[in-house]
Amino acid sequence: MMDTASEQGRERYGGGHAHNSPMRVLMLGALGVVFGDIGTSPLYAFKSCLDAVGPLVSQQAMVLGILSLIFWALTVIVTIKYVGLVLGADNRGEGGVLALTALVVSEGKARHPAFLAALGLAGCAFFYGDGTITPAVSVLSAIEGMELVSPDFKNAVVPLSVLVLLVLFAAQRHGTGRIGRLFGPVMLVWFVAIGLLGISQIVRHPEVLWAINPMNALYVFREHPVIAMTLLSSVFLSVTGGEALYADLGHFGARPIRLVWYGLVWPCLILNYFGQGSLLLSDPSAVESPFYRMLPESLLIPGVMLATAATIIASQAVISGVFSMTQQALQLGFLPRMKVLQTSAQAIGQIYVPAVNAALCAATVGLVLAFQTSISLAGAYGIAVVCTMFITAILMDVLLAGRRAEDKKSKWLLIVALPMAVLDALFLVSNIDKIPQGGWFPLVCGLFVFVIMRTWMRGRTIFAEQMRRQERTLDNFLEELRITPPQAVAGTAVFLSSSTEGVARTLTRNVRSNGVLHNHTVLMSVVTERIPRVPRGGRLKVRRLADHIWRVEAHIGFMEQADVPRFLREAERVGLDFRTENATYFLGRDDVVVSTPRGMATWRKHLFLFMTKNAEFAGSHFGIPPERIIELGGQVAI
């Protein structure tokens, strides 16, 4: 038996993928895609805080306290936690709670990996819940802003919102790179404009800069502890786009995101919030609309139009993050197969998932039609993303705790990261009162996605156990060939199998039913590693099992597409001594039936059956030309 590996040391793979576009292009794209959500928070976050404190807004100390809470929330949650710490915990260039979960589990230093995996799934599910509501809130608030120009727009808010959403989701097929280049200049103008607006007000009351002192935030908790907890849920609106920064990491890379945040986004956000506070100290009547009241009357219409464009763009950060999360879940086996399209030849992380895009579009349009106004949806906003943020903080602490013995830097980073989880827990508690006001919707969406994922994972496990019972060991199969030799036929046959040890059931079926064995028979397995991408040098493992029979293992990352014909061409260079260009591919097409309630509830088994029947065809998923596929069917009882 011959064993040839394309490269030794497959245990450790190389670093992440490179983004080949110029840095200025990546920065502009990140500005348009990544920061839209957090960048439009000044439109409603400060106003929401003022509503939370009620009559106390007339007190200068309370205004400074609100500004201090917003400043330190942005500083600690976004600047220190996400931009400083979490972006550095990329899984070979990819981000998001699933990538972080895979990193924690794959390093093998954490206790209770099954629990951590379930926790990561929950974080992913909550992110989907946030993805359903963010576009609806953003677009509704944008279109409602036109009412300031003319009250006649009121009856057109819902139809225009639906139209804008349809156009936004239709544009997704062009890819985040093109969208980013389109949205980037708009967001650049937006951030410069809100920064300048803030400066124009701060010069009138520079004392608002004292809000940087954290004692102003502590004043609110000391003097008004009950109001402070309600206020925190409104303060959290200023950081809701933080998780999208991490989820969109693979689209542009950490360096462009950090440069844009430190150099433009963070300073402009702080300036605008402080400017709104300064305006309120000058004119208490500005409490009705502190953002728009900073605008001179002559600039109100262009200001509203720019804000409308910016809030529409805000949806893109979450949509792009959901696409990245979906591909990770697919390759890790958490979701049934579905089509994923690569939209950029330069940036590997830029993808488009048609099925998810359609589902998000339907959900957001449904929310707009059901709730009608952004005020009705405001209660639902934030609860799902704070759950994801809390889970990310826990996983980050576990990762650093596992590394601290070998890496002194991780020990110090852990000391910084531990309080982050406490702060996230505080924000989570403050948002609980949003659940009856509409916060139940994203939580229900998250629960639905979580059940889908867990059902698919459990169903695949039960299915695999049944398949293993049907598979033959290599020794038994070779003995059967010796006793009853099949007829040798010319050509190359490739039998796909999820197992890397036994003999594919499609091969045994073909031998028993047709009595033939091809001169070149390949058992092909595609194994997904818990890293985003496997370098080509460590991807393939080729073994000759017997005369006429070979095994090829292709190892890919959870952000890679499986292309079996290409893998076989690569295998020809590292061990296969025949050509595979005219190979015939044998795929199993098993009908799954429910037999007993053992292993999983009957309703979940029927759900698994539904997902199995509607999953993307395996041939398409593995990049196999349809004219070269032969299906061998059977029945599997679960």
C-alpha positions as CSV (number, residue, x, y, z in Angstrom):
1,M,0.0,0.0,0.0
2,M,1.4,3.4,-1.0
3,D,0.7,6.6,1.0
4,T,1.5,9.9,-0.7
5,A,0.7,13.2,1.0
6,S,1.0,16.5,-0.9
7,E,2.9,17.9,2.1
8,Q,3.8,16.6,5.5
9,G,2.8,18.4,8.6
10,R,-0.9,18.7,7.7
11,E,-1.6,19.3,11.3
12,R,-0.8,23.0,11.1
13,Y,-1.9,25.1,8.2
14,G,-0.8,28.5,7.1
15,G,-2.3,31.9,7.7
16,G,-5.3,33.7,6.3
17,H,-6.2,34.8,2.9
18,A,-4.9,38.0,1.3
19,H,-6.9,40.9,0.0
20,N,-5.2,42.0,-3.3
21,S,-7.0,45.3,-3.7
22,P,-5.1,48.5,-2.8
23,M,-5.5,49.6,0.8
24,R,-7.4,52.8,-0.2
25,V,-9.9,50.7,-2.1
26,L,-10.4,48.3,0.8
27,M,-10.8,51.2,3.2
28,L,-13.4,52.8,1.0
29,G,-15.2,49.5,0.7
30,A,-15.1,48.9,4.4
31,L,-16.4,52.4,5.0
32,G,-19.5,51.7,2.8
33,V,-20.2,48.1,4.0
34,V,-18.9,47.7,7.5
35,F,-19.7,51.0,9.3
36,G,-23.1,51.8,8.0
37,D,-25.0,50.4,11.0
38,I,-22.9,52.0,13.7
39,G,-22.4,55.2,11.7
40,T,-26.0,56.1,11.6
41,S,-26.6,55.6,15.3
42,P,-26.4,59.4,16.0
43,L,-29.8,59.8,14.3
44,Y,-31.6,58.0,17.0
45,A,-29.3,56.9,19.9
46,F,-29.0,60.2,21.7
47,K,-32.7,61.0,21.2
48,S,-33.6,57.6,22.6
49,C,-31.4,58.4,25.7
50,L,-33.2,61.7,26.2
51,D,-36.6,60.0,26.1
52,A,-35.4,57.5,28.7
53,V,-34.5,60.1,31.3
54,G,-37.6,62.2,30.8
55,P,-37.7,65.6,32.6
56,L,-34.2,65.1,34.0
57,V,-32.9,66.0,30.5
58,S,-33.0,69.7,31.6
59,Q,-30.2,69.1,34.0
60,Q,-26.7,69.7,32.7
61,A,-25.3,67.0,34.8
62,M,-27.6,64.5,33.2
63,V,-26.7,65.6,29.7
64,L,-23.0,65.2,30.5
65,G,-23.8,61.8,32.1
66,I,-25.5,60.6,28.9
67,L,-22.6,61.8,26.7
68,S,-20.1,60.1,29.1
69,L,-22.0,56.8,28.9
70,I,-22.0,57.0,25.1
71,F,-18.4,57.9,24.9
72,W,-17.2,55.1,27.2
73,A,-19.6,52.6,25.5
74,L,-18.0,53.4,22.1
75,T,-14.5,53.4,23.6
76,V,-14.8,50.1,25.6
77,I,-17.2,48.0,23.6
78,V,-16.1,49.0,20.0
79,T,-12.6,50.5,20.2
80,I,-11.1,48.3,22.9
81,K,-13.1,45.1,22.6
82,Y,-13.9,44.7,18.9
83,V,-11.4,46.8,17.1
84,G,-8.5,46.2,19.6
85,L,-9.1,42.7,20.8
86,V,-11.7,40.7,18.8
87,L,-10.5,41.7,15.3
88,G,-7.1,40.2,16.4
89,A,-8.9,36.8,17.1
90,D,-9.5,36.1,13.5
91,N,-9.6,32.5,12.3
92,R,-7.1,32.7,9.4
93,G,-8.6,36.0,8.2
94,E,-12.3,35.3,8.9
95,G,-14.4,36.8,11.7
96,G,-17.8,36.3,13.3
97,V,-19.0,34.3,16.2
98,L,-18.9,31.0,14.3
99,A,-15.3,31.6,13.2
100,L,-14.4,32.3,16.8
101,T,-16.2,29.2,18.0
102,A,-14.3,27.1,15.5
103,L,-11.0,28.6,16.6
104,V,-11.8,27.9,20.3
105,V,-12.9,24.3,19.7
106,S,-10.0,23.5,17.3
107,E,-7.3,24.6,19.7
108,G,-8.6,21.9,22.1
109,K,-7.7,23.8,25.3
110,A,-11.2,24.6,26.4
111,R,-13.3,22.5,28.7
112,H,-16.8,21.4,27.5
113,P,-16.3,21.9,23.8
114,A,-19.8,20.7,23.0
115,F,-21.3,23.4,25.2
116,L,-19.1,26.1,23.6
117,A,-20.1,24.9,20.1
118,A,-23.8,25.2,21.1
119,L,-23.1,28.6,22.5
120,G,-21.5,29.7,19.2
121,L,-24.5,28.4,17.3
122,A,-26.7,30.4,19.6
123,G,-24.6,33.5,18.9
124,C,-24.9,32.9,15.2
125,A,-28.7,32.4,15.4
126,F,-29.0,35.7,17.4
127,F,-27.0,37.5,14.7
128,Y,-29.5,36.2,12.1
129,G,-32.3,37.6,14.3
130,D,-30.6,41.0,14.3
131,G,-30.2,40.7,10.5
132,T,-33.9,40.5,10.0
133,I,-34.7,43.7,11.9
134,T,-31.8,46.1,11.2
135,P,-32.7,46.7,7.5
136,A,-36.3,47.3,8.4
137,V,-35.5,49.8,11.2
138,S,-32.9,51.6,9.1
139,V,-35.0,52.0,6.0
140,L,-38.1,53.0,7.9
141,S,-36.3,55.6,9.9
142,A,-34.7,56.9,6.8
143,I,-37.9,57.3,4.8
144,E,-39.7,58.8,7.9
145,G,-37.1,61.5,8.0
146,M,-38.6,62.9,4.8
147,E,-41.6,63.9,6.8
148,L,-39.5,66.8,8.2
149,V,-39.4,68.2,4.7
150,S,-43.1,67.7,3.9
151,P,-45.9,66.0,6.0
152,D,-47.3,64.7,2.7
153,F,-44.7,62.0,2.8
154,K,-46.4,60.3,5.7
155,N,-48.8,58.1,3.7
156,A,-45.9,57.1,1.3
157,V,-43.5,55.9,4.1
158,V,-44.4,52.2,4.0
159,P,-44.6,51.8,0.2
160,L,-41.3,53.7,-0.3
161,S,-39.7,51.6,2.4
162,V,-40.7,48.4,0.7
163,L,-39.5,49.7,-2.6
164,V,-36.1,50.7,-1.2
165,L,-35.7,47.3,0.6
166,L,-36.4,45.4,-2.7
167,V,-33.8,47.5,-4.5
168,L,-31.3,47.0,-1.7
169,F,-31.6,43.3,-1.7
170,A,-31.7,43.0,-5.5
171,A,-28.3,44.8,-5.5
172,Q,-26.7,42.2,-3.3
173,R,-26.0,39.9,-6.2
174,H,-23.4,42.4,-7.5
175,G,-21.2,41.7,-4.4
176,T,-20.1,43.7,-1.4
177,G,-17.0,45.0,-3.3
178,R,-19.0,46.8,-5.9
179,I,-21.6,47.9,-3.3
180,G,-18.8,49.1,-1.1
181,R,-17.3,51.2,-3.8
182,L,-20.8,52.7,-4.5
183,F,-21.7,53.3,-0.8
184,G,-18.2,54.2,0.4
185,P,-18.1,57.8,-1.0
186,V,-21.6,58.4,0.4
187,M,-20.5,57.3,3.9
188,L,-17.3,59.3,3.6
189,V,-19.4,62.5,3.0
190,W,-21.7,61.4,5.8
191,F,-19.0,61.0,8.5
192,V,-17.3,64.2,7.5
193,A,-20.6,66.0,7.6
194,I,-21.7,64.7,11.1
195,G,-18.3,65.5,12.5
196,L,-18.4,69.1,11.2
197,L,-21.9,69.5,12.6
198,G,-20.7,68.4,16.0
199,I,-17.8,70.8,15.9
200,S,-20.0,73.7,15.0
201,Q,-22.0,73.1,18.2
202,I,-19.1,72.1,20.5
203,V,-17.4,75.5,20.0
204,R,-20.5,77.2,21.6
205,H,-20.4,75.0,24.7
206,P,-16.9,73.4,25.0
207,E,-17.7,72.3,28.5
208,V,-19.4,69.2,27.0
209,L,-15.9,67.9,26.5
210,W,-15.8,67.2,30.2
211,A,-18.1,64.3,29.5
212,I,-15.0,62.3,28.7
213,N,-14.5,62.1,32.5
214,P,-16.1,58.8,33.6
215,M,-17.3,60.4,36.8
216,N,-20.1,62.0,34.8
217,A,-21.4,58.5,33.9
218,L,-21.0,57.3,37.5
219,Y,-23.1,60.3,38.6
220,V,-26.1,58.9,36.7
221,F,-25.8,55.5,38.5
222,R,-25.2,57.1,41.9
223,E,-28.1,59.6,41.8
224,H,-30.6,57.8,39.6
225,P,-29.9,54.0,39.7
226,V,-33.3,52.9,38.4
227,I,-33.3,55.4,35.4
228,A,-29.7,54.4,34.7
229,M,-30.6,50.8,33.9
230,T,-33.3,52.0,31.5
231,L,-30.9,54.5,30.0
232,L,-28.3,51.8,29.3
233,S,-30.6,50.1,26.8
234,S,-30.7,53.3,24.9
235,V,-27.0,53.9,25.2
236,F,-26.5,50.5,23.7
237,L,-28.0,51.7,20.4
238,S,-24.8,53.7,19.9
239,V,-22.8,50.4,19.6
240,T,-25.2,48.0,17.9
241,G,-23.0,47.8,14.8
242,G,-20.0,46.5,16.7
243,E,-20.6,42.8,16.0
244,A,-21.0,43.6,12.3
245,L,-17.4,44.8,12.3
246,Y,-16.2,41.4,13.3
247,A,-18.6,39.4,11.1
248,D,-17.5,41.4,8.0
249,L,-13.8,40.9,8.8
250,G,-13.3,38.5,5.9
251,H,-14.7,40.9,3.3
252,F,-11.9,43.5,3.8
253,G,-9.4,42.4,6.5
254,A,-8.6,43.8,9.9
255,R,-6.2,46.6,8.9
256,P,-8.6,48.6,6.7
257,I,-11.3,48.3,9.3
258,R,-9.0,49.6,12.1
259,L,-7.6,52.4,10.0
260,V,-11.1,53.7,9.1
261,W,-12.4,53.4,12.6
262,Y,-9.5,55.1,14.3
263,G,-9.0,57.8,11.6
264,L,-12.5,58.7,10.8
265,V,-15.5,56.9,12.2
266,W,-14.8,57.0,15.9
267,P,-13.8,60.7,16.0
268,C,-16.8,61.8,13.9
269,L,-19.3,59.8,16.0
270,I,-17.9,61.3,19.3
271,L,-17.9,64.8,17.8
272,N,-21.5,64.5,16.7
273,Y,-22.8,63.1,20.0
274,F,-21.1,65.8,21.9
275,G,-22.4,68.4,19.4
276,Q,-26.0,67.2,20.1
277,G,-25.3,67.6,23.8
278,S,-24.0,71.1,23.3
279,L,-27.0,72.1,21.3
280,L,-29.3,70.8,24.0
281,L,-27.5,72.9,26.6
282,S,-28.1,76.0,24.4
283,D,-31.6,75.2,23.3
284,P,-33.7,72.7,25.5
285,S,-36.4,72.6,22.9
286,A,-34.0,70.7,20.6
287,V,-34.9,67.6,22.6
288,E,-37.5,66.8,20.0
289,S,-34.9,66.2,17.3
290,P,-31.4,67.0,18.4
291,F,-29.7,65.7,15.3
292,Y,-31.7,67.6,12.7
293,R,-31.8,70.7,14.8
294,M,-28.1,71.0,14.4
295,L,-28.7,71.7,10.7
296,P,-29.3,75.2,9.4
297,E,-32.7,75.5,7.8
298,S,-31.1,75.9,4.3
299,L,-29.4,72.6,4.7
300,L,-32.3,70.6,6.1
301,I,-33.4,69.1,2.8
302,P,-29.9,67.9,1.7
303,G,-29.2,66.8,5.2
304,V,-32.3,64.6,5.3
305,M,-31.5,63.2,1.9
306,L,-27.9,62.4,3.0
307,A,-29.3,60.8,6.2
308,T,-31.8,58.8,4.2
309,A,-29.0,57.4,2.0
310,A,-26.8,56.7,5.0
311,T,-29.4,54.8,6.9
312,I,-30.2,52.7,3.8
313,I,-26.6,51.8,3.6
314,A,-26.6,50.9,7.3
315,S,-28.4,47.7,6.4
316,Q,-25.5,46.5,4.3
317,A,-23.2,45.8,7.3
318,V,-25.6,43.3,8.7
319,I,-26.5,41.7,5.4
320,S,-22.8,41.2,4.5
321,G,-22.2,39.7,7.9
322,V,-25.1,37.3,7.5
323,F,-23.7,36.1,4.2
324,S,-20.3,35.4,5.8
325,M,-21.9,33.6,8.8
326,T,-24.0,31.5,6.4
327,Q,-21.0,30.2,4.4
328,Q,-19.2,29.3,7.6
329,A,-22.3,27.4,8.9
330,L,-22.6,25.6,5.6
331,Q,-19.1,24.3,5.5
332,L,-19.1,23.4,9.2
333,G,-22.2,21.3,8.6
334,F,-24.6,23.4,10.6
335,L,-26.9,24.1,7.7
336,P,-28.1,22.1,4.7
337,R,-26.3,22.7,1.4
338,M,-27.3,25.9,-0.5
339,K,-25.7,27.9,-3.3
340,V,-23.0,30.4,-2.4
341,L,-21.6,32.7,-5.2
342,Q,-18.2,34.3,-5.1
343,T,-18.6,37.9,-6.2
344,S,-14.9,39.1,-6.3
345,A,-11.8,37.7,-7.9
346,Q,-9.6,39.8,-5.6
347,A,-11.2,39.4,-2.2
348,I,-12.1,35.8,-1.4
349,G,-14.4,36.7,1.5
350,Q,-16.9,38.6,-0.7
351,I,-19.8,36.3,-1.3
352,Y,-23.5,36.3,-2.1
353,V,-26.0,33.7,-0.8
354,P,-29.3,33.9,-2.9
355,A,-31.5,31.8,-0.6
356,V,-30.5,33.8,2.5
357,N,-30.8,37.1,0.6
358,A,-34.4,36.1,-0.4
359,A,-35.3,35.1,3.2
360,L,-33.9,38.3,4.7
361,C,-35.8,40.3,2.0
362,A,-39.1,38.6,2.8
363,A,-38.6,39.0,6.6
364,T,-37.7,42.7,6.5
365,V,-40.5,43.6,4.1
366,G,-42.9,41.6,6.3
367,L,-41.7,43.6,9.3
368,V,-42.2,46.9,7.6
369,L,-45.8,45.9,6.5
370,A,-46.6,44.6,10.0
371,F,-45.1,47.3,12.2
372,Q,-45.6,50.3,9.9
373,T,-43.3,52.7,11.8
374,S,-39.7,52.7,13.1
375,I,-41.1,53.7,16.6
376,S,-43.0,50.4,16.7
377,L,-39.9,48.5,15.8
378,A,-37.6,50.4,18.2
379,G,-38.4,48.1,21.1
380,A,-37.2,45.1,19.2
381,Y,-33.9,46.7,18.1
382,G,-30.7,45.7,20.0
383,I,-31.8,42.7,22.1
384,A,-30.6,40.1,19.6
385,V,-27.2,41.7,18.9
386,V,-26.5,42.2,22.6
387,C,-26.9,38.4,23.1
388,T,-24.4,37.8,20.3
389,M,-22.0,40.4,21.8
390,F,-22.2,38.7,25.2
391,I,-21.5,35.2,23.6
392,T,-18.6,36.7,21.6
393,A,-17.1,38.1,24.9
394,I,-17.4,34.7,26.6
395,L,-15.8,32.8,23.7
396,M,-13.0,35.5,23.6
397,D,-12.3,35.0,27.3
398,V,-12.2,31.2,26.9
399,L,-9.8,31.6,23.9
400,L,-7.4,33.8,25.8
401,A,-7.6,31.7,28.9
402,G,-6.5,28.6,26.9
403,R,-3.6,30.5,25.5
404,R,-2.4,32.3,28.6
405,A,-0.1,29.5,29.7
406,E,1.9,29.6,26.4
407,D,1.6,33.2,25.6
408,K,2.2,36.0,28.1
409,K,0.5,38.5,25.9
410,S,-2.7,36.5,26.1
411,K,-2.5,36.6,29.9
412,W,-2.6,40.4,29.9
413,L,-5.2,40.5,27.2
414,L,-7.4,38.3,29.3
415,I,-7.2,40.8,32.1
416,V,-8.5,43.4,29.7
417,A,-11.1,41.1,28.2
418,L,-12.8,39.8,31.3
419,P,-14.5,43.1,32.3
420,M,-15.9,43.2,28.8
421,A,-18.1,40.2,29.4
422,V,-19.4,41.8,32.6
423,L,-20.2,45.0,30.7
424,D,-22.0,43.0,28.0
425,A,-24.0,41.2,30.7
426,L,-25.0,44.6,32.1
427,F,-26.2,45.7,28.7
428,L,-28.1,42.4,28.3
429,V,-29.9,42.9,31.6
430,S,-30.8,46.5,30.6
431,N,-32.3,45.3,27.3
432,I,-34.6,42.6,28.8
433,D,-37.5,45.1,29.2
434,K,-37.5,45.4,25.4
435,I,-38.8,41.8,24.9
436,P,-42.5,42.6,25.5
437,Q,-42.2,45.7,23.3
438,G,-41.2,43.8,20.2
439,G,-37.8,42.3,21.2
440,W,-39.4,38.9,21.1
441,F,-39.4,39.0,17.3
442,P,-35.6,38.8,16.7
443,L,-35.3,36.3,19.5
444,V,-37.9,34.1,17.9
445,C,-36.1,34.4,14.6
446,G,-32.9,33.5,16.4
447,L,-34.6,30.5,18.1
448,F,-35.9,29.3,14.8
449,V,-32.4,29.4,13.2
450,F,-31.0,27.7,16.2
451,V,-33.5,24.8,16.0
452,I,-32.8,24.5,12.3
453,M,-29.1,24.2,12.9
454,R,-29.3,21.8,15.8
455,T,-31.9,19.6,13.9
456,W,-29.6,19.5,10.9
457,M,-26.6,18.6,12.9
458,R,-28.4,15.9,14.9
459,G,-30.1,14.5,11.8
460,R,-26.8,14.3,10.0
461,T,-25.3,12.4,13.0
462,I,-28.1,9.9,13.0
463,F,-27.9,9.5,9.2
464,A,-24.2,9.0,9.3
465,E,-24.6,6.3,12.0
466,Q,-27.0,4.4,9.7
467,M,-24.6,4.8,6.8
468,R,-21.7,3.4,8.8
469,R,-23.7,0.3,9.5
470,Q,-24.2,-0.2,5.7
471,E,-20.6,0.6,4.8
472,R,-18.1,-2.2,4.4
473,T,-14.6,-2.2,5.8
474,L,-11.8,-2.2,3.2
475,D,-10.7,-5.7,4.2
476,N,-14.2,-7.2,3.9
477,F,-14.7,-5.5,0.5
478,L,-11.4,-6.7,-0.9
479,E,-12.2,-10.2,0.4
480,E,-15.6,-10.1,-1.4
481,L,-13.8,-9.0,-4.6
482,R,-11.5,-12.0,-4.3
483,I,-14.3,-14.5,-3.8
484,T,-16.5,-13.1,-6.5
485,P,-14.4,-11.1,-8.9
486,P,-16.4,-8.4,-10.8
487,Q,-15.8,-7.7,-14.4
488,A,-13.2,-5.1,-15.1
489,V,-14.3,-2.2,-17.3
490,A,-12.3,0.6,-18.8
491,G,-12.5,4.2,-17.5
492,T,-12.3,6.1,-14.2
493,A,-15.0,6.0,-11.6
494,V,-15.2,8.4,-8.6
495,F,-17.3,7.5,-5.7
496,L,-18.0,10.3,-3.2
497,S,-18.1,9.4,0.5
498,S,-18.2,11.3,3.7
499,S,-16.1,8.6,5.4
500,T,-12.3,8.5,5.0
501,E,-11.9,4.9,6.2
502,G,-14.6,2.6,5.0
503,V,-15.8,1.8,1.4
504,A,-18.5,4.1,0.0
505,R,-21.9,2.4,-0.1
506,T,-22.3,3.6,-3.7
507,L,-19.3,1.5,-4.7
508,T,-20.6,-1.6,-3.0
509,R,-24.0,-1.1,-4.6
510,N,-22.5,-0.7,-8.0
511,V,-20.4,-3.9,-7.7
512,R,-23.3,-5.9,-6.4
513,S,-25.9,-4.6,-8.8
514,N,-23.9,-4.3,-12.0
515,G,-21.0,-6.7,-11.2
516,V,-18.3,-4.3,-12.6
517,L,-15.3,-2.5,-11.2
518,H,-13.6,0.2,-13.2
519,N,-9.9,0.0,-13.9
520,H,-9.4,3.3,-12.0
521,T,-11.7,3.5,-9.0
522,V,-11.3,6.5,-6.7
523,L,-12.9,6.8,-3.2
524,M,-13.2,10.6,-2.8
525,S,-13.8,12.4,0.5
526,V,-14.0,16.1,1.2
527,V,-13.1,17.0,4.8
528,T,-13.9,20.5,6.2
529,E,-11.3,21.7,8.7
530,R,-12.1,24.2,11.4
531,I,-10.0,26.9,9.7
532,P,-11.2,29.2,6.9
533,R,-8.8,28.0,4.2
534,V,-6.4,25.2,3.8
535,P,-3.2,26.1,1.8
536,R,-2.9,24.1,-1.4
537,G,0.3,22.3,-0.2
538,G,-1.6,20.8,2.8
539,R,-4.9,20.0,1.0
540,L,-4.6,16.6,-0.5
541,K,-3.8,13.1,0.7
542,V,-3.6,10.3,-1.8
543,R,-3.4,6.5,-1.0
544,R,-3.5,3.4,-3.2
545,L,-5.7,0.9,-1.4
546,A,-5.4,-2.0,-3.8
547,D,-5.1,-2.8,-7.5
548,H,-7.5,-0.4,-9.3
549,I,-8.6,1.3,-6.1
550,W,-7.4,4.6,-4.7
551,R,-8.5,7.0,-1.9
552,V,-8.2,10.7,-2.2
553,E,-8.9,13.0,0.7
554,A,-9.3,16.8,0.0
555,H,-9.2,19.0,3.1
556,I,-10.8,22.4,2.8
557,G,-11.6,25.3,5.1
558,F,-15.0,26.4,6.2
559,M,-14.8,29.5,3.9
560,E,-13.8,27.5,0.8
561,Q,-15.9,26.0,-2.0
562,A,-15.6,22.3,-2.7
563,D,-14.5,21.6,-6.3
564,V,-14.0,17.9,-6.7
565,P,-12.8,17.8,-10.4
566,R,-10.2,20.4,-9.5
567,F,-9.1,18.4,-6.4
568,L,-8.6,15.4,-8.6
569,R,-6.5,17.3,-11.1
570,E,-4.3,18.4,-8.2
571,A,-4.2,14.8,-7.0
572,E,-2.8,13.7,-10.4
573,R,0.3,15.8,-9.5
574,V,0.8,14.2,-6.1
575,G,0.1,10.5,-6.4
576,L,-2.6,9.5,-9.0
577,D,-0.9,7.9,-12.0
578,F,-3.9,8.3,-14.4
579,R,-6.0,11.2,-15.8
580,T,-9.4,12.0,-14.3
581,E,-10.7,14.5,-16.9
582,N,-13.2,12.0,-18.3
583,A,-14.1,10.4,-15.0
584,T,-17.7,9.3,-14.1
585,Y,-19.0,10.4,-10.7
586,F,-21.2,8.1,-8.7
587,L,-23.4,9.9,-6.1
588,G,-25.8,8.4,-3.5
589,R,-29.4,9.6,-3.7
590,D,-31.0,8.1,-0.6
591,D,-34.6,8.5,0.4
592,V,-34.7,9.2,4.1
593,V,-37.7,7.8,6.0
594,V,-38.8,8.1,9.6
595,S,-38.9,4.8,11.4
596,T,-38.8,5.3,15.2
597,P,-38.8,8.4,17.5
598,R,-35.5,7.2,19.0
599,G,-32.6,9.6,18.7
600,M,-34.6,12.7,18.0
601,A,-38.2,13.9,18.3
602,T,-40.4,12.8,15.3
603,W,-41.2,16.4,14.3
604,R,-37.5,17.2,14.2
605,K,-36.9,14.2,12.0
606,H,-39.6,15.4,9.6
607,L,-38.0,18.8,9.6
608,F,-34.7,17.1,8.8
609,L,-36.3,15.2,5.9
610,F,-37.7,18.5,4.5
611,M,-34.3,20.1,4.7
612,T,-32.7,17.1,3.0
613,K,-35.1,17.2,0.1
614,N,-34.6,20.9,-0.4
615,A,-30.8,21.1,0.0
616,E,-28.7,22.0,-3.0
617,F,-27.9,19.0,-5.2
618,A,-24.7,17.4,-4.2
619,G,-23.3,17.4,-7.7
620,S,-23.7,21.2,-7.9
621,H,-22.3,21.7,-4.4
622,F,-19.2,19.8,-5.3
623,G,-18.7,21.4,-8.7
624,I,-19.3,18.2,-10.7
625,P,-20.5,18.5,-14.3
626,P,-24.1,17.1,-14.4
627,E,-23.4,15.0,-17.6
628,R,-20.8,13.0,-15.7
629,I,-23.0,12.0,-12.7
630,I,-24.6,8.7,-12.1
631,E,-26.9,8.4,-9.1
632,L,-27.4,5.2,-7.1
633,G,-30.4,5.3,-4.8
634,G,-31.5,3.5,-1.7
635,Q,-33.6,4.0,1.4
636,V,-32.3,5.0,4.9
637,A,-34.5,4.8,8.0
638,I,-33.7,7.2,10.8
